[in-house]
Amino acid sequence: MKRICIYPKDIQLITGKSERQSRNILAKIKAHNNKEKHQLVTIHEFCLYMGLDPEVITIKL
């Protein structure tokens, strides 16, 4: 079964950014999608926000 949620460590690996910057990206995605703090961000939402192809991202995770 594939994961559907993305975490700061995943964003670090994909983008090469620091953990702090990765957490900020997650916060911006949550704000953009009107999510609360306890709600998770999906890989699909991350890809839409960053303009990336979900097919390529799932290979890395």
PASEBA-1860 file (N, C-alpha, C; in nm, 3 decimals):
! residues 61
1> MKRICIYP> 0.084/-0.118/0.000/0.000/0.000/0.000/0.089/0.125/0.000 ~ 0.056/0.219/-0.085/0.133/0.343/-0.096/0.086/0.443/0.010 ~ 0.180/0.523/0.056/0.145/0.632/0.148/0.073/0.741/0.070 ~ -0.018/0.809/0.139/-0.088/0.920/0.074/-0.054/1.054/0.139 ~ 0.010/1.051/0.255/0.046/1.174/0.326/0.194/1.205/0.305 ~ 0.224/1.333/0.315/0.362/1.376/0.298/0.406/1.449/0.425 ~ 0.531/1.431/0.461/0.588/1.487/0.583/0.708/1.575/0.549 ~ 0.751/1.660/0.643/0.863/1.750/0.615/0.989/1.678/0.565
9> KDIQLITG> 1.018/1.561/0.618/1.136/1.487/0.573/1.125/1.451/0.425 ~ 1.005/1.415/0.381/0.982/1.384/0.239/1.007/1.507/0.153 ~ 0.958/1.622/0.200/0.975/1.746/0.125/1.123/1.783/0.118 ~ 1.197/1.757/0.226/1.342/1.780/0.225/1.409/1.698/0.116 ~ 1.373/1.570/0.107/1.434/1.482/0.008/1.399/1.525/-0.134 ~ 1.276/1.569/-0.154/1.230/1.605/-0.289/1.289/1.738/-0.334 ~ 1.287/1.839/-0.244/1.325/1.974/-0.283/1.467/2.012/-0.247 ~ 1.527/1.942/-0.150/1.660/1.979/-0.105/1.660/2.096/-0.008
17> KSERQSRN> 1.544/2.133/0.041/1.533/2.244/0.137/1.555/2.193/0.279 ~ 1.572/2.286/0.372/1.593/2.249/0.511/1.463/2.200/0.575 ~ 1.476/2.143/0.695/1.356/2.095/0.764/1.262/2.212/0.797 ~ 1.317/2.323/0.839/1.237/2.440/0.872/1.160/2.490/0.749 ~ 1.228/2.500/0.636/1.162/2.544/0.513/1.055/2.444/0.470 ~ 1.081/2.317/0.491/0.984/2.213/0.456/0.859/2.223/0.542 ~ 0.878/2.253/0.671/0.762/2.272/0.759/0.683/2.396/0.717 ~ 0.753/2.499/0.673/0.685/2.620/0.626/0.604/2.591/0.499
25> ILAKIKAH> 0.658/2.510/0.410/0.585/2.472/0.288/0.458/2.398/0.327 ~ 0.468/2.304/0.420/0.349/2.230/0.464/0.245/2.326/0.523 ~ 0.290/2.422/0.603/0.198/2.519/0.662/0.128/2.602/0.554 ~ 0.203/2.641/0.451/0.143/2.719/0.342/0.040/2.636/0.264 ~ 0.070/2.508/0.243/-0.024/2.420/0.173/-0.152/2.403/0.255 ~ -0.136/2.387/0.388/-0.254/2.374/0.475/-0.338/2.500/0.470 ~ -0.274/2.616/0.475/-0.347/2.743/0.468/-0.417/2.758/0.333 ~ -0.349/2.720/0.227/-0.405/2.729/0.092/-0.528/2.640/0.077
33> NNKEKHQL> -0.527/2.524/0.142/-0.638/2.429/0.133/-0.736/2.439/0.250 ~ -0.723/2.544/0.330/-0.811/2.566/0.445/-0.816/2.446/0.539 ~ -0.700/2.391/0.569/-0.690/2.277/0.660/-0.651/2.327/0.799 ~ -0.692/2.250/0.899/-0.655/2.283/1.036/-0.519/2.219/1.068 ~ -0.460/2.257/1.182/-0.326/2.211/1.218/-0.316/2.060/1.228 ~ -0.422/1.995/1.275/-0.415/1.850/1.297/-0.437/1.769/1.168 ~ -0.478/1.834/1.061/-0.504/1.764/0.936/-0.376/1.746/0.855 ~ -0.366/1.634/0.787/-0.247/1.601/0.709/-0.257/1.651/0.565
41> VTIHEFCL> -0.143/1.666/0.502/-0.135/1.707/0.362/-0.106/1.583/0.278 ~ -0.181/1.566/0.170/-0.159/1.451/0.083/-0.050/1.482/-0.019 ~ 0.004/1.376/-0.076/0.106/1.390/-0.179/0.046/1.464/-0.299 ~ -0.079/1.435/-0.329/-0.147/1.501/-0.442/-0.158/1.652/-0.418 ~ -0.196/1.693/-0.297/-0.206/1.836/-0.265/-0.068/1.903/-0.276 ~ 0.034/1.835/-0.228/0.170/1.888/-0.238/0.210/1.908/-0.384 ~ 0.182/1.808/-0.466/0.219/1.816/-0.608/0.145/1.929/-0.679 ~ 0.017/1.944/-0.650/-0.060/2.052/-0.711/-0.003/2.188/-0.671
49> YMGLDPEV> 0.028/2.203/-0.543/0.081/2.331/-0.494/0.217/2.363/-0.553 ~ 0.303/2.262/-0.564/0.439/2.283/-0.613/0.451/2.273/-0.765 ~ 0.346/2.229/-0.832/0.350/2.217/-0.977/0.431/2.098/-1.023 ~ 0.427/1.989/-0.948/0.504/1.869/-0.980/0.412/1.757/-1.028 ~ 0.469/1.663/-1.100/0.396/1.547/-1.149/0.389/1.442/-1.038 ~ 0.270/1.404/-0.992/0.257/1.304/-0.884/0.320/1.169/-0.918 ~ 0.326/1.133/-1.044/0.386/1.005/-1.084/0.535/1.001/-1.050 ~ 0.603/1.111/-1.069/0.746/1.117/-1.042/0.772/1.118/-0.891
57> ITIKL> 0.689/1.185/-0.817/0.707/1.197/-0.672/0.687/1.063/-0.603 ~ 0.589/0.985/-0.642/0.562/0.859/-0.573/0.677/0.761/-0.588 ~ 0.758/0.776/-0.690/0.874/0.689/-0.707/0.978/0.718/-0.598 ~ 0.993/0.844/-0.561/1.093/0.883/-0.462/1.054/0.844/-0.321 ~ 0.924/0.835/-0.292/0.881/0.809/-0.153/0.878/0.663/-0.123
END
